[in-house]
Amino acid sequence: MAAHLRRYPGAGVSYVSGVTAPDSPAPAPTGRIVLLTTSHRVAPGLLSWPAWQALRGADRVLSGDPDHPQLPYLREAGVEVEPGSPAARELVDYCLAEGGRTAVVITSAEGESELTDGLARLAGSGRAVMPDLELLPGSYDLPGARLLDLVQVMDRIRAECPWSGTRTNEELVKYGIEEAYELVEAIEEGDREALLEELGDVLLQVVFHARIAQDDPEHPFSIDDVAGGIVDKLIHRHPHVFGDESAETAEDVRRHWLRTKAAEKRRDSVTEGVPLAQPSLALTAKLAFRARTAGLDVALPDGAGIGYELLALAVRAEADGVDPEAALRAAARAYRDAIRAAEG
């Protein structure tokens, strides 16, 4: 006796067919058990065409989760759903009866481990005649779907955590700075595992700040507003991707970006929008970049002392295409290693 794998048409998912003896005549129809999976990250009611075909053609549709988000939409579509999840033996006997019947089980978010374990035991025994067992995805996660989980988790933490529930945007500033520097360190050290983790920590800061802003009594906004704003900005600043303009080189793209940004901001000075609170070398390099790209011939201010010497070095580094902040960090790491060697 052997179980055979087949493929569900149009869904690309394998299932186990009824058990038959080798070289035996074609068996009588044995029915089907369809385990229909859905994603809670996709709007309820948006199911694949094979899923709707299975639901409408089933003799019996069951769901062990009375609060499954798909149920109201299935009822609206005229699909009757029975509550509860039957035992494996009961479901097998139902599908084998009357020349073969089809039962669809809508799985919960946690799955149907008791039912699937029971079906696996029956199919693996080699002694039971089995209906066709099909795993049919009714909906799939889209790229970025786990971001919805992050938003939901942050909502709950904000509501239930005594610390997170009382934080303000101002109180989180230092954590955002720390996480940004840890991300820079992971990138510069080429640590892929750390990069993955630190990107998550930076993303948390964004979602956390947006969730706090949602509670503001005067000017609230949500993570959707944040995402919508950056999407609009990216589309507007990439006319060579989303519009009729063309860009053959990275320099063409940079010119597009600067031109559209200048039109948006309508600034009186190229220095506007440069945050003065950033590290001094990065600040100097940013100012030098703004002046250079604007075609301004700016003489360095006269002055004596280490500050003016560092200013001149930072301006020179920017003109040479070197990030002075990153260059000094690399030198500082080498200095750290020398200190450790001396300690040893």
Secondary structure, DSSP 8 states (H G I E B T S, - for coil): -B--EEE-TTT--EEE---B-TT--------EEEEEE--TTS-TT---HHHHHHHHH-SEEEES-TT-TTHHHHHHTT---EES---HHHHHHHHHGGG--EEEEE--TT--HHHHHHHHHHHHHSSS---EEEEEES----TTTHHHHHHHHHHHHHHH-TTGGG--TGGGHHHHHHHHHHHHHHHHTT-HHHHHHHHHHHHHHHHHHHHHHHT-SSS---HHHHHHHHHHHHHHT-HHHHSS----SHHHHHHHHHHHHHHHH--SSTTTT--TTS-HHHHHHHHHHHHHHTT---------SHHHHHHHHHHHHHHTT--HHHHHHHHHHHHHHHHHHHH-
